[in-house]
Amino acid sequence: MIVVTTEQIAGHQVQQTLGQVFGVVVRSRGIGGNIMAGLRSIVGGEITEYTSMLEEARRHATDRMVSNASAMGANAVLMMRFDSSEIGQTMSEIVAYGTAAIVAPAGG
């Protein structure tokens, strides 16, 4: 599956767009992670517990989006984007979305 943030894929031609496709993940940091993150926020700097959680959530959201695109018969996702929001004070929602498409090498 080709996943790009652009409208076109170099060397490929879009044969058909199949519609929107997305993958959603909601994650919560455990109480231990929240305590460690709270302590780190006092001194400043990167909160690695949350960075790791969000990186993993983005990968899972992307994997779900790709699975949904495959189920639609796509071999590519164009204009892929991420969106995120917080639910309450302990949960994060990550959405990967784009346009499912069928592409073929240009000239072939």
Secondary structure, DSSP 8 states (H G I E B T S, - for coil): -EE-SSSS-TTEEEEEEEEEEEEEEEEE--HHHHHHHHHHHHH-S--HHHHHHHHHHHHHHHHHHHHHHHHTT-SEEEEEEEEEEEETTTEEEEEEEEEEEEEEETT-
